Structures are given as structure tokens and as C-alpha cells.
Amino acid sequence: MLNWFDTHPRRVFAAIAAACVAMLAFGLYLQHGVGLEPCPMCIVQRYALILVGVLALLAAIFKGRAAHLGLGVLALLMSGFGAFVAARQSFLQWYPPEVVSCGRDFYGMIETFPLKRAVPMIFKGSGDCTKIDWTFLGLSIANWSFVCFAVFSAVLLLLLARRWARRG
């Protein structure tokens, strides 16, 4: 399997990009199909997922060790950041604080603030970061997000280590 990382790094990057697209599609389904409101931490995780996917896609498109290393390191950093945010949200879900303050509701923002201030607030999300709305196999969305970001990080780290060790 380790040899596969050496001979097909572009396929690994493409698989990561495809997984990011699938995760984003599922998140949009949960939001628009099921009706779950994303919280501000969910929105940050989406941004991190978009960046990991775009960077992995670029690494899959470009040939060359330097492009793979540069884009791979950036994707690894974004994946680590996404894992950190997901871990923090998981911690908040397991140990909710006394006072929850994760954001305002959509209509309240539009009615209270001018459009110039309301639009950036929309991207902050409006759900409660400590609330668990959906689970699969006993894990919340934030838990699964952490698992996926951790897997991306491990695969990227292994791929980068193999690419760095390989000369040429």
C-alpha cells in the first residue's frame, strides 16, 4: 500500500477532493433536505473542508513533486484546523457551557441589522454549537467531521512523508 502512495499521489489527492465534495453535499442535504441549521463552528468546518478539497484538487491536477508538497502541506494545515474546530465542537457537545451563545437567528439578523452587516452574519450560522441534532452509529456530525479531518490529515501526512523521502 505504501508503494501506491509513491506511484499514484495524484489519485490520492483526487480521492481526498472527491471525499470533500461528498461531505459538503451531505452537509447541504442535512441543511436543506432535513432542515438542520448549521452553527458557526459547522460553517467554519465547511470552509476548512472546501479549502482542503480545492487544494487536493489542485494537487491532483498539477504534476510534480514541488506542487504536491506545497499544496499537500497547505491541505494538511487546513485539515488540521478543521479537525481542531470539530474537536472543540465535540467537546462543547459533551460538556455544554452554562450559557450558550453561538449566534443569532437568520430573521433576527435581517430585521435588526442593515444588509451590509447582516450578510457576513449569515455565514456565521445560526444553530446552537452544543446541540446534537443528528447522530450515526452514536457519533454526532461534529464527531464524524473530526474523524474525517483526522483521516485526511493522516493520509496527507503519509503521502507528504513518502513524497519528501522520494528523490525526483
C-alpha positions as CSV (number, residue, x, y, z in Angstrom):
1,M,0.0,0.0,0.0
2,L,2.8,2.4,0.8
3,N,4.1,1.9,-2.8
4,W,0.7,3.0,-4.1
5,F,1.3,6.4,-2.5
6,D,4.6,6.8,-4.4
7,T,3.2,5.7,-7.8
8,H,-0.2,7.4,-7.7
9,P,-0.1,10.5,-5.5
10,R,-2.4,12.4,-7.9
11,R,-5.1,9.7,-7.3
12,V,-4.8,10.0,-3.6
13,F,-5.3,13.8,-3.9
14,A,-8.2,13.2,-6.2
15,A,-9.8,10.8,-3.7
16,I,-9.5,13.4,-0.9
17,A,-11.0,16.0,-3.1
18,A,-13.9,13.7,-4.0
19,A,-14.5,12.8,-0.3
20,C,-14.6,16.6,0.5
21,V,-17.2,17.1,-2.2
22,A,-19.3,14.2,-0.9
23,M,-19.1,15.6,2.7
24,L,-20.1,19.0,1.6
25,A,-23.0,17.6,-0.4
26,F,-24.2,15.6,2.6
27,G,-23.9,18.7,4.8
28,L,-26.1,20.7,2.3
29,Y,-28.6,17.8,2.3
30,L,-28.8,17.9,6.1
31,Q,-29.3,21.6,6.0
32,H,-31.7,22.0,3.1
33,G,-33.3,18.5,2.9
34,V,-33.6,17.6,6.6
35,G,-33.8,21.2,7.9
36,L,-30.8,21.2,10.3
37,E,-29.4,24.7,10.9
38,P,-25.6,24.8,10.9
39,C,-23.9,26.5,13.8
40,P,-21.0,28.9,13.4
41,M,-18.5,26.1,14.1
42,C,-20.2,24.0,11.4
43,I,-19.7,26.8,8.9
44,V,-16.0,27.1,9.8
45,Q,-15.6,23.4,9.3
46,R,-17.3,23.8,5.9
47,Y,-14.8,26.5,4.9
48,A,-11.9,24.2,6.0
49,L,-13.4,21.3,4.0
50,I,-13.8,23.5,0.9
51,L,-10.1,24.6,1.2
52,V,-8.9,21.0,1.7
53,G,-10.9,19.9,-1.3
54,V,-9.7,22.7,-3.5
55,L,-6.1,22.3,-2.5
56,A,-6.3,18.5,-3.0
57,L,-7.9,19.0,-6.4
58,L,-5.2,21.4,-7.5
59,A,-2.6,18.9,-6.3
60,A,-4.3,16.2,-8.3
61,I,-4.3,18.4,-11.4
62,F,-0.7,19.5,-11.3
63,K,2.2,17.2,-11.8
64,G,5.5,17.5,-10.0
65,R,6.9,16.8,-6.6
66,A,7.1,20.6,-5.6
67,A,3.4,21.2,-6.4
68,H,2.4,18.1,-4.5
69,L,4.5,19.1,-1.5
70,G,3.4,22.7,-1.4
71,L,-0.3,22.1,-2.0
72,G,-0.2,19.0,0.3
73,V,1.2,20.9,3.2
74,L,-1.5,23.6,2.8
75,A,-4.2,20.9,2.6
76,L,-2.7,19.3,5.7
77,L,-2.8,22.6,7.6
78,M,-6.4,23.2,6.7
79,S,-7.3,19.6,7.6
80,G,-5.6,20.0,11.0
81,F,-7.5,23.3,11.5
82,G,-10.8,21.6,10.6
83,A,-10.0,18.7,13.0
84,F,-9.3,21.3,15.8
85,V,-12.6,23.1,15.2
86,A,-14.5,19.8,15.1
87,A,-12.8,18.5,18.3
88,R,-13.7,21.8,20.0
89,Q,-17.3,21.5,19.0
90,S,-17.4,17.8,20.1
91,F,-16.0,18.9,23.5
92,L,-18.8,21.6,23.7
93,Q,-21.4,19.0,22.9
94,W,-20.1,16.6,25.6
95,Y,-19.6,19.3,28.2
96,P,-22.1,22.1,27.3
97,P,-21.4,25.5,29.0
98,E,-23.9,27.2,31.3
99,V,-24.6,30.0,28.8
100,V,-24.8,29.1,25.1
101,S,-24.0,32.0,22.7
102,C,-23.3,30.7,19.2
103,G,-25.1,33.3,17.1
104,R,-28.4,34.9,16.1
105,D,-31.3,33.6,14.1
106,F,-31.5,34.5,10.4
107,Y,-34.6,36.6,10.5
108,G,-33.5,38.5,13.6
109,M,-30.3,39.5,11.8
110,I,-32.1,40.7,8.7
111,E,-34.6,42.7,10.7
112,T,-32.1,44.2,13.2
113,F,-29.1,45.0,11.1
114,P,-28.5,46.7,7.7
115,L,-27.9,44.3,4.8
116,K,-24.2,45.3,4.8
117,R,-23.7,43.9,8.4
118,A,-26.3,41.1,8.0
119,V,-24.7,39.3,5.1
120,P,-21.5,38.4,6.9
121,M,-23.5,37.3,9.9
122,I,-25.4,34.8,7.7
123,F,-22.2,32.9,7.0
124,K,-21.6,32.6,10.8
125,G,-24.5,30.2,11.0
126,S,-27.4,30.3,13.4
127,G,-27.7,26.9,15.2
128,D,-26.5,26.0,18.6
129,C,-23.0,24.6,18.7
130,T,-23.7,22.4,21.7
131,K,-26.9,20.9,20.3
132,I,-26.8,17.4,18.8
133,D,-29.4,17.2,16.1
134,W,-28.3,14.1,14.2
135,T,-26.3,11.0,15.1
136,F,-25.0,8.0,13.2
137,L,-23.5,5.0,15.0
138,G,-23.6,7.0,18.2
139,L,-21.5,9.9,16.8
140,S,-22.7,13.4,16.1
141,I,-21.9,15.4,13.0
142,A,-19.0,17.2,14.8
143,N,-17.6,13.8,15.8
144,W,-17.8,12.4,12.3
145,S,-16.3,15.7,11.0
146,F,-13.4,15.2,13.3
147,V,-12.9,11.6,12.2
148,C,-12.9,12.6,8.5
149,F,-10.5,15.5,9.1
150,A,-8.2,13.2,11.1
151,V,-8.2,10.6,8.3
152,F,-7.4,13.4,5.7
153,S,-4.6,14.6,7.9
154,A,-3.2,11.1,8.4
155,V,-3.4,10.3,4.7
156,L,-1.9,13.7,3.7
157,L,0.9,13.3,6.3
158,L,1.8,9.8,5.0
159,L,1.6,11.0,1.4
160,L,3.8,14.0,2.1
161,A,6.3,12.0,4.0
162,R,6.6,9.5,1.1
163,R,6.9,12.3,-1.5
164,W,9.5,14.1,0.6
165,A,11.6,10.9,1.1
166,R,11.4,10.1,-2.6
167,R,14.1,11.9,-4.6
168,G,12.9,13.1,-8.0
